[in-house]
């Protein structure tokens, strides 16, 4: 299952959440701490602390809402993905 690392106050995270809702994607929402130094789990999975970050199996798209949305649209359309 996909995991979205995010914070509620981030407009880029809100864009990704909205797209996931529109596409009827079931995912795990992980709210990360406001302080980047406290984002240990996010650092472990992606090597960075920026949000939004999407994890889908072995794929990690870090800190790029446009790339995440493009990935989600392609995945849900059934088109071949080139990541």
C-alpha positions as a printed Julia matrix, in Angstrom:
83×3 Matrix{Float64}:
  0.0    0.0     0.0
  1.2    3.52   -0.76
  2.39   5.78    2.05
  2.22   9.54    1.89
  4.51  11.42    4.27
  3.05  14.88    4.76
  1.97  17.7     7.04
 -1.56  19.12    7.2
 -0.53  22.77    6.73
  1.46  22.2     3.51
 -0.35  23.26    0.29
  1.76  20.85   -1.8
  0.74  17.97    0.46
 -2.9   19.07    0.16
 -2.6   18.91   -3.65
 -1.35  15.33   -3.47
 -4.02  14.28   -0.94
 -6.7   15.8    -3.15
 -5.43  13.95   -6.23
 -5.3   10.67   -4.32
 -8.9   11.23   -3.19
 -9.99  12.09   -6.74
 -8.35   8.89   -8.03
 -9.91   6.83   -5.2
 -6.49   5.64   -4.02
 -6.29   3.93   -0.65
 -3.1    4.94    1.14
 -1.48   5.33    4.53
 -1.16   8.94    5.63
  1.9    9.63    7.79
  1.91  13.04    9.45
  5.52  14.03   10.07
  6.73  16.42   12.77
  6.93  20.13   11.95
 10.63  20.17   12.92
 12.64  18.61   10.09
 15.26  17.32   12.53
 12.56  15.11   14.1
 11.55  13.44   10.81
 13.65  10.33   11.44
 11.33   7.8     9.74
 11.09   9.97    6.63
 14.88  10.3     6.52
 15.24   6.52    6.78
 12.85   5.76    3.9
 13.79   8.58    1.52
 17.16  10.01    2.54
 15.67  13.49    2.99
 13.13  15.35    5.12
 10.97  17.24    2.61
  7.26  16.7     2.08
  5.2   15.52    0.36
  6.99  12.22   -0.13
  5.29   9.18   -1.63
  6.47   5.62   -1.06
  5.0    2.89   -3.26
  6.74  -0.45   -2.73
 10.37   0.22   -3.75
  9.6    3.57   -5.41
 10.18   6.81   -3.49
  9.24  10.21   -4.9
 10.6   12.78   -2.49
  9.53  16.39   -1.98
  7.96  16.91   -5.43
  4.17  17.23   -5.64
  4.17  17.53   -9.45
  6.15  14.29   -9.87
  3.93  12.49   -7.36
  0.74  13.6    -9.12
  2.13  12.6   -12.53
  3.04   9.17  -11.13
 -0.41   8.69   -9.59
 -2.21   9.68  -12.8
 -0.14   7.3   -14.89
 -0.46   4.46  -12.4
 -4.23   4.81  -12.23
 -4.59   5.12  -16.0
 -2.75   1.84  -16.54
 -0.09   3.47  -18.76
  3.49   2.3   -18.56
  5.44   4.29  -16.01
  8.92   5.66  -16.63
 10.27   6.8   -13.29
